[in-house]
Amino acid sequence: MKKNVLRVVIAAIVVIFTFSTGLWIGISFDSFKKYVFNVNQNSTSEIKPIEEAIDLISGSALVEKSKEELLKAAIEGILSSLNDEHAEYFTAEEYKKIMESYSGTMSGIGVVVTLDNEGRVVVVRTLSDTPAFYASITEGDIITEVDGMDIKDMALEKVVPMIKGEEGTDVDLTIYRYLEEEIIELTITRAKFVIPNLVSEVIEEDIGHIWYYAFQDGGAQQLDKEIQKLIEDGAKGLILDIRYNPGGVVDDAVEVCDLFLDEGIIVTTRERMEDKEIIGKYSAREGKYTEIPLVILINEFSASASEMVAGALRDNKRAILVGERSYGKGVVQLLYELSDGSGIKLTTAKYFLPSGLSVDGVGIEPDILVELEPDATEDIQLNRAVEEMKALISEIK
């Protein structure tokens, strides 16, 4: 299986890289839709032709289309004109499921997937105690069909709602098991489960290992509590594992950095507001864990907010990075709900690390490169991080 990826999402979770404080958009699509449906009779001259075109096509075109269908096509057309690979339109149902993913619980099957460079949906992790776990879906499985529909080259945001669904309902999956060259047909009953934001353990007696799955609202607060428990259990150093972490809420990423920093720039953003460039800076406040040794694990699936955290903590000389080059997504998307419950996502800003560099398209090279082979029988990246942590702990004894 080729290791290149385009995007990673949880197949019952869609984690959007966005600012919780920003309705950063230059045009009100709520107003736009009112213009189209004659709700607002004071349409501007710029919008009026769109309204006229939709009225004409819905009433006279040989191929019958409703105004709702034409409006959807118009919005998708506007987004496609941006040449923005991250821009997307979501139906009301799709948008609702995306928002549900922030609640911490959901109904689905419980897998983490990626879209590889051949447009295939590949499983990179199965969450424990979920329907997928009990159905023996494993890392490397390729999902080729959902309920009989071929999903090759389909956007992950479209695949996710197909796999998710109400608790107790079934979903039919066709899976190609790469290593065994076997096609498997499965019918899985969806269930509700808690989305684990992180898991932790003390290893080697005095090293806290924290696997941080995604950046979500309130995640830094959970991390804070987990670090306190690890320290109480004897941890003298921390390994923050953000391999396979696709990103998430930027505010959470900033707050995670704040735990380990007491000064310095965390991230700088540049966006456009009409004809002006807006530059924003996020600075560290007094952190709680500014002295404890820190190693961060990254790989090619670590994206966006994960790269922000890894880059910010390294640039501020607070952490050592171990693993593989990260994905390389250095842009920010806005997720915006429209008046009918549907939504749009589009790129609104670019972010820069404290060094001034952008990771977009290039990723972050770790301080210690450790490539994980597909057939490896042990986690050599974690082992190398443990070695580095032992050396750091020995320096403070």
C-alpha positions in Angstrom: 0.0 0.0 0.0 1.4 3.4 -1.0 2.0 5.6 2.0 1.2 9.0 0.4 -2.0 10.5 1.7 -4.2 13.5 0.8 -6.3 13.8 3.9 -7.1 11.9 7.1 -10.4 11.9 8.8 -12.1 9.6 11.3 -14.9 7.7 9.5 -17.4 8.6 12.0 -15.5 11.8 12.8 -14.7 14.7 10.5 -12.2 17.0 12.1 -12.2 20.4 10.4 -9.2 22.7 10.8 -11.0 25.9 11.8 -11.0 28.8 14.2 -13.9 28.7 16.7 -13.9 32.5 16.9 -14.0 33.3 13.3 -17.0 33.9 11.0 -14.3 35.1 8.5 -16.2 35.4 5.3 -16.5 38.4 2.9 -20.0 37.6 1.7 -23.1 36.5 3.5 -24.4 33.4 1.9 -27.5 33.6 4.1 -28.3 36.8 2.3 -27.3 35.3 -1.0 -29.9 32.5 -0.6 -32.6 35.0 0.4 -31.9 36.9 -2.8 -32.2 33.8 -4.9 -35.6 32.8 -3.4 -37.1 36.3 -3.6 -37.2 36.5 0.2 -35.3 39.7 0.0 -36.8 42.0 -2.6 -33.9 44.4 -2.3 -31.4 42.3 -4.3 -28.2 43.9 -5.3 -27.5 44.3 -9.0 -24.5 41.9 -8.6 -26.7 39.1 -7.3 -29.8 39.7 -9.4 -28.5 37.9 -12.5 -28.1 34.7 -10.4 -31.6 34.9 -9.2 -32.9 35.5 -12.8 -30.9 32.6 -14.1 -32.2 30.2 -11.5 -35.8 31.4 -12.1 -35.4 30.9 -15.9 -33.7 27.5 -15.6 -36.1 26.1 -13.0 -39.1 27.2 -15.1 -38.0 26.6 -18.7 -35.1 24.2 -19.0 -35.8 20.9 -20.7 -34.1 19.1 -17.9 -36.2 19.8 -14.8 -34.4 21.1 -11.8 -35.7 22.6 -8.6 -34.5 25.9 -7.3 -32.9 24.1 -4.4 -30.9 21.9 -6.8 -29.8 24.9 -8.8 -28.8 26.8 -5.7 -26.6 23.9 -4.6 -25.0 23.8 -8.1 -24.5 27.5 -8.0 -22.7 27.4 -4.6 -20.6 24.4 -5.7 -19.7 26.4 -8.9 -18.6 29.4 -6.8 -16.5 27.2 -4.6 -14.9 25.4 -7.6 -13.9 28.8 -9.1 -11.6 29.3 -6.1 -9.3 26.4 -7.2 -9.3 25.5 -3.5 -8.8 21.8 -3.0 -10.2 22.1 0.5 -13.4 23.9 -0.5 -16.5 21.8 -0.1 -20.3 22.1 0.1 -22.2 20.0 2.6 -25.9 19.1 2.6 -27.8 19.8 5.8 -27.5 16.2 6.8 -23.8 16.1 6.2 -23.2 19.3 8.0 -25.2 18.1 11.0 -23.1 15.0 11.3 -19.9 17.0 11.1 -21.1 19.2 14.0 -22.1 16.1 16.0 -18.4 14.9 15.8 -17.5 17.7 18.1 -19.7 16.4 20.9 -17.4 13.5 21.8 -19.9 10.8 21.1 -21.4 9.5 17.8 -23.0 6.7 16.0 -21.0 4.9 13.4 -18.5 2.0 13.1 -15.3 3.5 14.5 -12.4 3.6 12.0 -9.8 6.1 11.0 -9.3 6.3 7.3 -7.2 8.1 4.7 -7.5 8.8 1.0 -4.4 7.5 -0.7 -2.8 8.9 -3.9 -4.9 6.5 -6.0 -8.2 7.7 -4.6 -8.8 4.7 -2.4 -10.2 4.8 1.2 -7.7 3.1 3.4 -8.1 2.2 7.1 -5.2 3.5 9.2 -6.7 2.7 12.6 -9.6 0.9 14.2 -10.9 2.4 17.5 -11.1 -0.2 20.2 -14.5 -1.4 21.5 -16.4 -0.3 18.4 -18.3 -2.2 15.7 -15.3 -2.1 13.3 -13.1 -3.5 16.1 -15.4 -6.4 16.6 -15.7 -7.0 12.9 -11.9 -7.4 12.7 -11.4 -4.4 10.3 -7.6 -3.8 10.5 -5.0 -1.2 9.5 -4.4 -1.4 5.7 -7.8 -2.6 4.8 -9.2 -0.7 1.7 -12.9 0.1 1.7 -14.0 -0.1 -1.9 -17.8 0.0 -1.6 -20.4 1.3 0.9 -23.9 -0.1 0.6 -23.0 -1.3 -2.9 -21.7 2.1 -4.1 -18.1 2.4 -5.5 -16.4 5.1 -3.4 -13.1 5.3 -5.3 -12.1 8.9 -5.9 -15.0 10.1 -3.7 -14.2 12.9 -1.3 -13.8 11.7 2.3 -16.4 14.2 3.5 -18.9 12.4 1.2 -17.8 8.9 2.3 -18.1 9.7 6.0 -21.9 10.3 6.1 -22.4 7.1 4.2 -20.5 5.0 6.8 -22.0 6.9 9.7 -25.7 6.4 10.6 -28.2 5.9 13.4 -27.5 3.4 16.1 -28.8 0.0 15.3 -28.8 0.4 11.5 -26.6 -1.7 9.2 -24.0 -0.6 6.7 -22.6 -3.0 4.0 -18.9 -2.7 3.3 -16.8 -4.3 0.6 -13.2 -4.4 1.8 -10.0 -5.3 0.0 -7.5 -6.7 2.4 -4.2 -5.6 0.8 -1.7 -8.0 2.6 -3.8 -11.1 1.9 -5.1 -9.9 -1.5 -8.6 -10.9 -0.3 -12.0 -9.3 -0.9 -14.3 -9.3 2.2 -18.0 -8.5 2.4 -19.2 -7.2 5.7 -22.5 -6.1 7.2 -21.8 -4.0 10.3 -24.4 -2.7 12.8 -23.7 0.9 13.7 -23.4 1.7 17.4 -22.9 4.8 19.6 -19.5 5.1 21.2 -17.3 7.7 22.9 -14.7 9.3 20.7 -11.4 9.0 22.5 -9.5 12.3 22.3 -6.4 10.8 23.9 -5.1 7.8 25.8 -2.0 7.7 28.0 0.2 5.3 30.0 3.4 5.3 32.0 6.1 3.3 30.2 9.6 2.5 31.4 8.5 3.5 34.9 9.0 7.2 34.5 7.9 8.2 30.9 4.4 9.4 30.2 3.2 8.4 26.7 0.2 10.4 25.5 -1.5 9.5 22.2 -3.5 12.6 21.2 -5.9 11.6 18.4 -7.3 15.0 17.3 -7.6 18.6 18.4 -11.1 19.2 19.7 -12.8 21.8 21.8 -11.8 21.2 25.4 -9.0 18.8 24.4 -6.2 20.8 26.1 -8.1 20.7 29.4 -8.3 16.9 29.1 -4.6 16.8 28.3 -3.8 18.9 31.3 -5.7 16.5 33.6 -4.0 13.5 32.0 -0.5 15.0 32.4 -1.2 15.7 36.1 -2.2 12.0 36.6 1.0 10.8 34.7 3.2 13.0 36.9 1.5 11.7 40.0 2.2 8.2 38.7 5.9 8.9 38.5 6.3 10.4 35.0 9.4 12.6 34.7 9.2 13.2 31.0 6.4 13.2 28.3 6.1 11.8 24.8 3.3 13.5 23.0 2.3 11.2 20.2 0.5 13.0 17.3 1.1 10.5 14.6 -2.1 9.9 12.6 -3.5 13.1 14.1 -5.2 14.9 11.2 -5.5 18.3 13.0 -8.7 19.9 14.3 -9.6 23.0 16.2 -6.8 25.6 16.1 -7.8 27.1 19.4 -7.2 23.7 21.0 -3.8 23.4 19.3 -2.8 26.9 20.7 -4.0 25.8 24.2 -2.0 22.6 24.0 1.1 24.7 23.2 0.3 27.0 26.1 0.6 24.1 28.5 4.3 23.8 27.6 5.3 27.4 27.0 5.5 30.5 29.1 6.4 33.0 26.3 7.0 33.2 22.6 4.9 33.2 19.4 2.9 30.1 18.8 1.6 30.8 15.3 1.0 33.7 12.9 -1.9 33.8 10.5 -2.4 35.8 7.3 -5.8 36.2 5.8 -7.7 38.5 3.4 -10.6 40.7 4.6 -11.9 42.3 1.4 -8.9 44.2 0.0 -6.8 44.1 3.2 -4.4 41.6 4.5 -5.0 40.8 8.2 -2.1 39.4 10.2 -2.9 37.7 13.5 -0.4 36.4 16.1 -1.1 33.9 18.9 1.4 34.3 21.8 2.0 31.9 24.6 0.9 32.6 28.2 2.3 31.2 31.4 2.3 27.4 31.0 2.0 24.7 33.7 4.6 22.3 32.3 7.4 24.4 31.0 10.2 22.4 32.5 9.3 18.7 32.0 11.2 17.1 29.1 9.1 16.7 26.0 9.4 14.6 22.9 6.9 14.8 20.1 6.2 11.9 17.7 5.0 12.8 14.1 4.6 11.0 10.8 3.2 11.6 7.4 -0.3 11.5 8.7 0.3 14.3 11.1 -1.4 17.3 9.5 -2.4 21.0 10.0 -3.0 21.7 13.7 -0.6 18.8 14.5 2.1 20.4 12.5 1.4 23.8 14.1 1.9 22.2 17.6 5.0 20.3 16.6 6.6 23.3 14.8 5.7 25.8 17.5 7.1 23.7 20.3 10.3 22.9 18.4 10.8 26.5 17.2 10.5 27.7 20.8 13.1 25.1 21.8 10.6 23.2 23.9 10.5 19.8 22.2 12.4 17.3 20.1 10.6 15.8 17.1 11.0 12.1 16.3 9.5 10.2 13.4 8.9 11.0 9.8 8.2 14.1 7.8 4.7 15.4 8.4 1.9 15.9 5.9 2.3 19.5 5.0 -1.0 21.4 5.4 -0.4 25.0 6.4 -3.7 26.6 5.5 -6.8 27.4 7.6 -10.4 26.5 6.6 -13.6 28.2 7.7 -16.6 26.0 8.3 -19.8 28.0 7.9 -23.5 27.0 8.3 -26.0 28.4 5.8 -29.5 29.4 6.6 -31.1 26.0 5.5 -28.7 24.0 7.7 -26.3 23.1 4.9 -22.7 24.4 5.1 -19.6 25.3 3.2 -15.9 25.0 3.9 -13.2 27.1 2.3 -9.7 28.2 2.8 -9.5 31.7 4.5 -5.9 31.9 5.8 -2.4 30.6 5.8 -0.4 30.0 9.0 3.3 30.4 9.7 5.4 28.9 12.4 7.4 31.0 14.9 10.4 30.7 12.6 8.4 32.4 9.9 8.2 29.3 7.7 5.1 27.7 6.2 4.6 24.0 6.3 2.2 24.0 3.4 3.2 21.5 0.8 6.5 20.7 2.5 5.7 19.4 6.0 8.0 19.3 9.0 11.2 17.3 9.0 11.8 15.7 12.4 14.9 16.3 14.4 15.4 12.5 14.5 14.2 10.6 11.4 12.9 7.1 12.0 11.0 5.5 9.2 8.5 2.9 10.2 8.4 -0.1 7.8 5.0 -1.5 6.9 5.9 -5.0 8.0 7.6 -3.8 11.3 6.8 -6.0 14.3 7.5 -3.3 16.8 7.1 0.5 17.1 10.6 1.6 16.4 9.6 5.2 16.3 8.2 5.1 19.9 11.3 3.1 20.9 13.5 5.8 19.6 11.5 8.5 21.4 11.9 6.5 24.6 15.6 6.4 24.1 15.7 10.2 23.6 13.5 10.8 26.6 15.7 8.6 28.8 18.7 10.8 27.8 16.8 14.0 28.6 15.6 12.7 32.0 19.2 11.7 32.9 20.4 15.2 32.3 18.1 16.6 35.0 18.9 14.0 37.7 
